[in-house]
Amino acid sequence: MAEKEDPVKLHKDGNTLYELGKYEEAKENFLRASELYLKTNNFFDAAYSLFKAGECAFMLKDYEKAVEHFLKSAELSFSKGFDRFGVS
């Protein structure tokens, strides 16, 4: 039986990978965590995971993707009325 993906673990592992400078792997974790959070209507954590993916893309000098992830995070945050990160 396949192990169920845990968005909390993916996000936590993404943070660890980020700290180790493994930005591409971290970005993949954050994007997958965001997808899983969205499936459970956890928009707050989905937006934060997208923001973290944007930080990874920025560190990889993929500025176009960074902007894309930041904008998706901001749009999701704004649409749900979140402002705790200063994202929206």
N, CA, C and O of each residue as an XYZ file, in Angstrom:
352
protein
N       0.840     -1.183      0.000
C       0.000      0.000      0.000
C       0.884      1.245      0.000
O       1.829      1.344      0.783
N       0.575      2.179     -0.869
C       1.365      3.404     -0.986
C       1.160      4.288      0.239
O       0.054      4.408      0.767
N       2.250      4.898      0.670
C       2.178      5.809      1.803
C       1.490      7.096      1.359
O       1.806      7.648      0.305
N       0.550      7.566      2.171
C      -0.173      8.798      1.846
C       0.756      9.997      2.037
O       1.474     10.101      3.032
N       0.722     10.887      1.066
C       1.552     12.087      1.165
C       0.989     13.024      2.229
O      -0.219     13.250      2.306
N       1.875     13.552      3.028
C       1.499     14.456      4.110
C       2.019     15.859      3.772
O       3.230     16.073      3.721
N       1.113     16.809      3.541
C       1.577     18.146      3.177
C       2.408     18.816      4.269
O       3.300     19.609      3.967
N       2.127     18.507      5.522
C       2.903     19.100      6.618
C       4.348     18.608      6.548
O       5.291     19.387      6.692
N       4.506     17.299      6.323
C       5.850     16.725      6.204
C       6.552     17.262      4.958
O       7.737     17.590      5.009
N       5.833     17.354      3.847
C       6.430     17.903      2.626
C       6.933     19.327      2.857
O       8.025     19.689      2.418
N       6.130     20.124      3.547
C       6.519     21.511      3.819
C       7.738     21.554      4.748
O       8.683     22.309      4.516
N       7.701     20.738      5.795
C       8.818     20.694      6.744
C      10.100     20.241      6.040
O      11.163     20.832      6.233
N       9.991     19.196      5.227
C      11.152     18.721      4.472
C      11.629     19.794      3.493
O      12.830     19.951      3.270
N      10.679     20.530      2.912
C      11.039     21.633      2.023
C      11.869     22.683      2.742
O      12.838     23.202      2.188
N      11.492     22.995      3.974
C      12.265     23.958      4.766
C      13.685     23.461      4.995
O      14.645     24.225      4.885
N      13.814     22.168      5.316
C      15.135     21.581      5.548
C      15.976     21.634      4.276
O      17.143     22.024      4.310
N      15.376     21.240      3.154
C      16.091     21.273      1.876
C      16.522     22.698      1.525
O      17.624     22.914      1.020
N      15.651     23.657      1.793
C      15.967     25.064      1.533
C      17.197     25.483      2.336
O      18.116     26.108      1.808
N      17.198     25.127      3.617
C      18.326     25.485      4.486
C      19.627     24.847      4.009
O      20.708     25.393      4.232
N      19.523     23.685      3.346
C      20.700     22.987      2.819
C      21.108     23.504      1.439
O      22.088     23.035      0.861
N      20.356     24.466      0.916
C      20.667     25.019     -0.395
C      20.163     24.181     -1.556
O      20.549     24.404     -2.703
N      19.299     23.215     -1.259
C      18.733     22.348     -2.306
C      17.396     22.938     -2.750
O      16.327     22.398     -2.467
N      17.493     24.061     -3.453
C      16.313     24.861     -3.753
C      15.343     24.191     -4.719
O      14.129     24.336     -4.573
N      15.859     23.464     -5.700
C      14.973     22.796     -6.662
C      14.130     21.732     -5.965
O      12.919     21.657     -6.169
N      14.779     20.911     -5.141
C      14.050     19.876     -4.401
C      13.069     20.508     -3.420
O      11.940     20.041     -3.271
N      13.501     21.557     -2.764
C      12.630     22.250     -1.813
C      11.401     22.795     -2.531
O      10.277     22.670     -2.045
N      11.630     23.405     -3.701
C      10.522     23.977     -4.474
C       9.503     22.903     -4.834
O       8.297     23.126     -4.729
N       9.985     21.745     -5.256
C       9.081     20.642     -5.595
C       8.244     20.239     -4.383
O       7.045     19.986     -4.509
N       8.873     20.179     -3.218
C       8.137     19.841     -1.990
C       7.062     20.880     -1.686
O       5.924     20.531     -1.371
N       7.428     22.157     -1.783
C       6.465     23.216     -1.480
C       5.299     23.211     -2.462
O       4.149     23.405     -2.065
N       5.591     22.991     -3.740
C       4.514     22.965     -4.734
C       3.580     21.783     -4.510
O       2.363     21.921     -4.637
N       4.135     20.629     -4.179
C       3.293     19.452     -3.918
C       2.473     19.679     -2.641
O       1.290     19.340     -2.597
N       3.086     20.240     -1.622
C       2.357     20.534     -0.385
C       1.196     21.479     -0.680
O       0.095     21.291     -0.164
N       1.437     22.484     -1.501
C       0.387     23.436     -1.851
C      -0.780     22.736     -2.537
O      -1.939     23.007     -2.220
N      -0.482     21.839     -3.474
C      -1.539     21.081     -4.161
C      -2.377     20.290     -3.160
O      -3.606     20.282     -3.232
N      -1.701     19.628     -2.232
C      -2.415     18.805     -1.248
C      -3.238     19.670     -0.300
O      -4.362     19.314      0.054
N      -2.681     20.800      0.107
C      -3.441     21.711      0.969
C      -4.701     22.206      0.256
O      -5.764     22.308      0.868
N      -4.579     22.513     -1.034
C      -5.740     22.988     -1.793
C      -6.839     21.935     -1.857
O      -8.025     22.261     -1.804
N      -6.438     20.664     -1.971
C      -7.423     19.579     -2.050
C      -8.263     19.479     -0.780
O      -9.386     18.975     -0.808
N      -7.710     19.964      0.338
C      -8.443     19.915      1.605
C      -8.971     21.296      1.998
O      -9.374     21.517      3.139
N      -8.961     22.221      1.033
C      -9.440     23.593      1.269
C      -8.666     24.331      2.359
O      -9.199     25.225      3.016
N      -7.404     23.945      2.541
C      -6.539     24.654      3.483
C      -5.802     25.737      2.684
O      -4.634     25.587      2.324
N      -6.516     26.816      2.426
C      -6.007     27.862      1.546
C      -4.849     28.638      2.160
O      -3.947     29.084      1.450
N      -4.876     28.797      3.466
C      -3.819     29.536      4.158
C      -2.463     28.863      3.944
O      -1.506     29.509      3.517
N      -2.385     27.555      4.245
C      -1.117     26.841      4.094
C      -0.759     26.637      2.624
O       0.421     26.586      2.277
N      -1.763     26.520      1.761
C      -1.501     26.415      0.319
C      -0.811     27.685     -0.170
O       0.159     27.618     -0.925
N      -1.312     28.837      0.259
C      -0.722     30.116     -0.149
C       0.697     30.257      0.391
O       1.587     30.736     -0.311
N       0.904     29.844      1.634
C       2.240     29.957      2.223
C       3.228     29.035      1.511
O       4.377     29.415      1.285
N       2.790     27.832      1.160
C       3.662     26.903      0.436
C       4.025     27.469     -0.936
O       5.161     27.316     -1.386
N       3.079     28.115     -1.597
C       3.373     28.761     -2.882
C       4.389     29.889     -2.704
O       5.281     30.068     -3.534
N       4.248     30.637     -1.628
C       5.193     31.707     -1.334
C       6.598     31.142     -1.149
O       7.570     31.694     -1.665
N       6.697     30.032     -0.405
C       7.994     29.388     -0.182
C       8.579     28.862     -1.493
O       9.790     28.930     -1.703
N       7.718     28.335     -2.380
C       8.179     27.881     -3.699
C       8.747     29.071     -4.476
O       9.736     28.935     -5.196
N       8.117     30.228     -4.325
C       8.620     31.440     -4.965
C       9.995     31.829     -4.455
O      10.853     32.252     -5.231
N      10.208     31.688     -3.157
C      11.524     31.979     -2.594
C      12.580     31.046     -3.181
O      13.699     31.468     -3.474
N      12.216     29.778     -3.349
C      13.151     28.805     -3.938
C      13.485     29.188     -5.374
O      14.653     29.182     -5.763
N      12.476     29.518     -6.155
C      12.702     29.909     -7.545
C      13.595     31.149     -7.608
O      14.464     31.249     -8.474
N      13.379     32.083     -6.698
C      14.209     33.285     -6.643
C      15.667     32.917     -6.379
O      16.572     33.448     -7.025
N      15.892     32.008     -5.429
C      17.256     31.585     -5.113
C      17.905     30.871     -6.295
O      19.127     30.897     -6.448
N      17.085     30.235     -7.129
C      17.582     29.560     -8.332
C      17.749     30.534     -9.505
O      18.118     30.134    -10.609
N      17.473     31.812     -9.250
C      17.529     32.876    -10.259
C      16.524     32.660    -11.393
O      16.704     33.158    -12.504
N      15.474     31.915    -11.091
C      14.371     31.727    -12.047
C      13.305     32.753    -11.670
O      12.270     32.423    -11.091
N      13.592     33.998    -12.014
C      12.767     35.104    -11.541
C      11.353     35.077    -12.102
O      10.408     35.499    -11.434
N      11.205     34.586    -13.319
C       9.867     34.498    -13.909
C       8.985     33.541    -13.097
O       7.830     33.849    -12.803
N       9.541     32.382    -12.741
C       8.783     31.418    -11.929
C       8.559     31.970    -10.527
O       7.495     31.769     -9.941
N       9.549     32.659     -9.994
C       9.402     33.238     -8.660
C       8.208     34.185     -8.641
O       7.366     34.121     -7.745
N       8.144     35.064     -9.639
C       7.024     36.007     -9.726
C       5.714     35.245     -9.866
O       4.717     35.595     -9.234
N       5.713     34.201    -10.693
C       4.499     33.397    -10.890
C       4.008     32.802     -9.566
O       2.820     32.867     -9.251
N       4.935     32.221     -8.796
C       4.546     31.616     -7.513
C       4.106     32.682     -6.509
O       3.129     32.491     -5.784
N       4.826     33.804     -6.468
C       4.443     34.883     -5.555
C       3.053     35.423     -5.901
O       2.239     35.671     -5.011
N       2.789     35.602     -7.194
C       1.479     36.113     -7.608
C       0.357     35.133     -7.278
O      -0.710     35.542     -6.818
N       0.592     33.839     -7.512
C      -0.427     32.838     -7.169
C      -0.696     32.854     -5.674
O      -1.844     32.760     -5.239
N       0.371     32.974     -4.889
C       0.225     33.036     -3.439
C      -0.583     34.264     -3.037
O      -1.498     34.178     -2.219
N      -0.234     35.407     -3.621
C      -0.935     36.651     -3.293
C      -2.395     36.595     -3.723
O      -3.281     37.027     -2.985
N      -2.646     36.060     -4.926
C      -4.026     35.963     -5.420
C      -4.868     35.070     -4.515
O      -6.007     35.401     -4.188
N      -4.299     33.941     -4.117
C      -5.022     33.030     -3.232
C      -5.258     33.695     -1.878
O      -6.357     33.631     -1.328
N      -4.225     34.328     -1.352
C      -4.351     35.015     -0.061
C      -5.414     36.104     -0.126
O      -6.277     36.198      0.747
N      -5.341     36.920     -1.163
C      -6.279     38.031     -1.308
C      -7.709     37.522     -1.468
O      -8.639     38.073     -0.879
N      -7.882     36.465     -2.268
C      -9.234     35.951     -2.525
C      -9.870     35.377     -1.267
O     -11.095     35.327     -1.152
N      -9.033     34.943     -0.319
C      -9.550     34.362      0.923
C      -9.465     35.339      2.094
O      -9.853     35.007      3.215
N      -8.960     36.539      1.832
C      -8.920     37.567      2.873
C      -7.783     37.428      3.860
O      -7.849     37.982      4.957
N      -6.732     36.695      3.493
C      -5.587     36.548      4.392
C      -4.649     37.727      4.216
O      -4.450     38.219      3.106
N      -4.077     38.172      5.320
C      -3.054     39.211      5.213
C      -1.949     39.014      6.248
O      -1.157     39.926      6.484
N      -1.887     37.852      6.859
C      -0.918     37.627      7.932
C       0.526     37.625      7.462
O       1.423     37.923      8.251
N       0.780     37.296      6.192
C       2.155     37.260      5.707
C       2.558     38.559      5.051
O       3.727     38.755      4.716
N       1.601     39.448      4.863
C       1.886     40.614      4.054
C       2.032     40.226      2.595
O       2.636     40.957      1.809
N       1.470     39.059      2.226
C       1.547     38.574      0.848
C       0.536     39.309      0.000
O       0.836     39.707     -1.125
N      -0.668     39.494      0.534
C      -1.722     40.109     -0.285
C      -1.693     41.623     -0.161
O      -2.507     42.309     -0.779
